[in-house]
Amino acid sequence: MTGTRQGWPAHKFYGCAARRRTASSKARAVVSTQEAFPDLTAETAAQLKLLYLSCGMDDGLLASNRQFKDWLKSRNISSVDIETPGYAHVWGYWRKSLVDVAPRLFL
């Protein structure tokens, strides 16, 4: 997820795939979506120009991605949601998604 609001990190991991680095360790721990995005509400999300989610339907992270989308919907947070058959978590899909998301950044 990419946030364009000042003060937000460039990206965060979420749901089952969420990770957080601790100050004293490089170890990563799984955190809940609520812990990863404590300040993300419909009001704060309205300040984002774009919340774009794209996942290949053969991606091992598809279930986590869908959980995150359900979490967003439960909070009335809108997003662009793309799921594409025939793609896993591979560079070819990243390139395909970049072609789709880049023009949306300038609307």
N, C-alpha and C positions, 0 to 999 in steps of 0.2 A: 504494500500500500504506500502510496506517495502522498505526502501532505504538502500543500503549498503555503500554508499559513505560517507566519513568522513564529519561531520558537518550537515548531514541531520537528521531529527528526525526519530525515530523508525517507526512512522506511522503518517499519516494525514487523516482526513476525507475530503471529497470532494463533490462538486456539491450541490444538495439540502440537503444532510445530513451533509454538512460541518459545523463545529463549531469552534469557537475560544474563548479562555479565555482571558479576559482583565485583566490587572494588578490590577485594582482597584475593580474588581468584579468577582465572580464566574459565573456570567451569561454568557450564550453562545449566539452568534449571527451567523446567517447563512451567509456564505461568498461564493463568486463565486469560481469556479474551478481556474480561473486565479489568484484570490487573495490568494487561498490556496497554489498554486504552481507557484509563480511568476517566479522562476528561472528554471522551468522544460521545457527544449527545447530538440530537437532531439540530440543536442550536449551534453548536460548535462546528458540526459538519457542514452546515449551510455556508460557512465561511470558506470552504474548500471550493476551488474551481472545478475539480474533477476527483472523483473517487473511482478508480478503474480496477476491476478485478478480472483477471484472465487466467484460465486454467485449461489444460488439455484434459480430455475425458479419460485418458489412459495414465494420467499423472497420479502417483501415489499420494499426493497431497490433496486430491480432489475432495475427499471426505472432510478434511480440515477446512478447505476453502468453502465448502457448502455450509459447514457449521458457522463459519464467520459471517457468511451472507445471511443466514437465519438470524444471527445475533444482531446484525445491522437492521434487518427488517423489523425485529421486535422492538427496536428503538426508533423506528420511522426515519432511518438514515438511508437516503437514496444513493445508488451507485450504478455504474455501468458494469454489467455482468456478462462476461463472455466465457462460454464453455465450448471447446472445439473438439469434435470427434477425431480420433486417429492420431492424437498427439500426446506424448508423455512430457516429462520435465526435461526437455532437451533444447539445445541452442536454436534449432530450427523453429521451434515454437516461440521462443523469445523474439527472434527476428520477425516472425509473422505478427506477433502482438505489438511490436514496436511500430510496424507499418500502420497498424490500426490506431494505436493510441497517439502517435505523434501529431496528426492533424487535429485531434480533439483538444490538444493543449492550446491551440490558437483560435478556438471558436469564441 
